[in-house]
Amino acid sequence: ERLFLAEQGGKIYSFLNRADAASADLVVDLKKSNPNLTAVYAITFHPQFETNRKAYVCYIEGNDKPDGSVVSEFLVSATDPPTIDPKSERLVIRWWSGGHNGCSLKFGPGGFLYISTGDGGAPSPPDPLMAGQDVSNLLSNILRIDVDHQANDLAYAIPPDNPFVGMPDVRPEIWAFGFRNPWRMSFDRVR
């Protein structure tokens, strides 16, 4: 019965899902626990949140860093109001940060986590790293991963029906490629 709000500066709040909600409660201040954090872009909750209490946050640790875009898993307390202990963080995946970071997080109908990544560049010139058609890295993509399992020394598994599994020199996390900066995405709940 609560809505969650992530501020770009690092604070995440929750508040009652009512028109007369008077204030928001601080869930966590990620900037306080991670001084390198420069932006929080997304938060989403595991489809089995009621039982596993897992939330996923996409945040940035500076520009032009090989691993500056981060998706991590956190545990949310069952208290009222809920809180997140920053020490519960489990790193899931990282990629290049550089302005266009993407960072939309959505769980799809099959329970896999979809992550958008940008081209890692500033707005101009377009696609400075030529990432849009390069499937050997994680930039300019929609990724699809299984956060409930781990494989091959990764903090996640690759769904076996991802379209590029088994192809040489292609990252198997890729679900779709060729995007400039997919900032937000959603699933059609009816279909």
C-alpha positions in Angstrom: 0.0 0.0 0.0 3.0 2.3 -0.5 4.4 4.2 -3.4 8.2 4.6 -3.7 10.1 7.5 -5.2 13.8 7.6 -6.1 15.4 11.0 -6.2 18.3 11.5 -8.6 20.5 12.7 -5.7 20.4 9.2 -4.0 17.5 9.3 -1.5 14.6 6.9 -1.9 11.3 7.6 -0.1 8.0 5.8 0.4 4.6 7.1 1.2 1.1 5.8 1.7 -0.9 5.3 -1.5 -3.6 7.8 -0.4 -4.6 11.2 -1.6 -4.3 12.5 2.0 -0.7 11.2 2.6 0.9 14.0 4.6 4.5 13.1 4.2 7.1 10.7 2.8 9.3 8.4 4.8 13.0 8.0 4.0 13.7 4.4 2.9 17.5 4.9 2.3 20.0 7.6 1.4 22.4 5.8 -1.0 24.6 8.8 -1.4 25.3 8.6 2.3 26.5 5.0 2.1 28.2 5.4 -1.4 30.0 8.8 -1.7 30.8 7.9 -5.4 27.1 7.9 -6.3 26.2 10.7 -8.7 22.6 9.7 -9.7 19.9 7.2 -9.0 17.7 6.5 -12.1 15.4 3.6 -11.2 14.0 1.3 -8.6 11.8 -1.8 -9.1 10.7 -4.7 -7.0 11.0 -8.4 -7.5 7.8 -10.1 -8.7 8.0 -12.2 -5.5 8.6 -9.1 -3.3 6.1 -10.1 -0.7 8.1 -13.1 0.2 11.7 -12.2 -0.7 11.7 -8.4 0.0 14.1 -7.7 -2.9 14.3 -4.4 -4.7 16.6 -3.4 -7.6 18.2 0.0 -8.0 20.0 1.4 -11.0 22.5 4.1 -10.0 25.6 5.9 -11.5 29.0 6.3 -10.1 30.4 9.1 -12.3 30.8 9.6 -16.0 33.2 7.9 -18.4 33.9 4.9 -16.1 34.0 1.4 -17.5 31.8 0.1 -14.7 30.0 3.3 -13.6 26.4 2.3 -14.3 25.3 -0.2 -11.6 22.3 -2.4 -11.0 22.2 -3.7 -7.4 19.8 -5.8 -5.4 18.8 -4.6 -1.9 16.6 -6.1 0.9 13.7 -4.0 2.1 12.6 -4.4 5.7 9.1 -5.5 6.6 8.8 -2.6 9.0 6.2 0.2 8.7 7.6 2.4 7.2 10.0 0.1 5.2 13.7 0.8 5.1 16.6 -0.5 3.1 19.9 -1.4 4.8 22.7 -0.3 2.4 24.8 -3.2 3.7 22.3 -5.6 2.1 23.5 -4.5 -1.4 24.3 -7.3 -3.8 25.9 -6.1 -7.1 24.1 -7.6 -10.1 25.6 -6.0 -13.2 27.7 -3.0 -14.3 28.4 -1.2 -17.6 30.1 1.9 -19.0 28.7 5.3 -17.7 28.8 8.4 -19.8 25.7 10.5 -19.8 23.4 8.2 -21.8 23.1 5.4 -19.3 19.6 4.1 -19.9 18.8 2.6 -16.5 15.1 1.6 -16.8 14.4 -1.5 -14.8 11.3 -3.7 -15.4 10.4 -7.3 -14.6 8.7 -8.9 -17.5 5.8 -11.4 -17.5 8.3 -14.3 -17.3 9.9 -13.0 -14.2 13.2 -11.9 -15.8 14.7 -8.4 -15.3 14.9 -6.1 -18.3 17.5 -3.4 -18.1 17.9 -0.5 -20.6 21.4 0.8 -21.3 22.3 3.9 -23.3 25.1 4.5 -25.7 27.4 5.8 -23.0 27.9 9.2 -24.5 26.8 12.8 -24.2 23.8 14.1 -26.2 26.1 15.4 -28.9 27.6 14.1 -31.1 25.3 11.0 -31.4 26.7 7.6 -30.4 30.3 8.7 -29.9 31.4 5.2 -28.9 29.7 3.6 -32.0 27.8 1.4 -29.5 24.5 1.2 -31.3 25.4 -1.6 -33.6 28.1 -3.2 -31.4 26.8 -6.3 -29.7 30.1 -7.1 -28.0 29.3 -4.8 -25.1 26.3 -3.9 -23.0 25.8 -0.4 -24.4 22.7 0.7 -26.4 20.6 -2.3 -25.5 17.7 -3.8 -23.6 19.2 -6.6 -21.5 17.3 -9.5 -20.1 18.7 -11.5 -17.2 17.6 -14.0 -14.5 18.3 -12.5 -11.1 17.0 -15.6 -9.3 19.9 -17.8 -10.5 23.7 -17.4 -10.9 25.9 -18.9 -13.6 29.4 -18.6 -15.1 30.8 -16.5 -12.2 28.0 -13.9 -12.8 25.5 -12.6 -10.2 22.7 -13.6 -12.6 22.0 -16.2 -15.2 21.2 -15.8 -18.9 17.7 -16.9 -19.9 18.3 -19.7 -22.5 15.8 -18.2 -24.9 17.6 -14.8 -25.1 18.0 -14.2 -28.9 21.8 -14.1 -29.0 22.7 -17.0 -26.7 25.5 -19.0 -28.2 26.5 -16.5 -30.8 30.2 -15.7 -31.0 31.3 -12.2 -29.9 27.8 -11.2 -28.8 26.8 -10.5 -25.2 24.1 -13.1 -24.3 22.4 -10.7 -22.0 21.2 -8.7 -25.0 17.5 -8.9 -25.7 17.4 -6.0 -28.3 20.1 -3.6 -29.5 20.5 -0.4 -31.4 19.1 2.2 -28.9 20.3 5.7 -28.3 19.2 6.1 -24.7 16.1 4.0 -23.7 15.2 6.1 -20.7 11.9 4.4 -19.8 10.0 1.3 -20.9 7.0 -0.7 -19.9 5.0 -3.9 -20.5 1.5 -4.0 -21.9 -0.4 -5.4 -18.9 -3.4 -6.4 -20.9 -1.5 -8.5 -23.5 
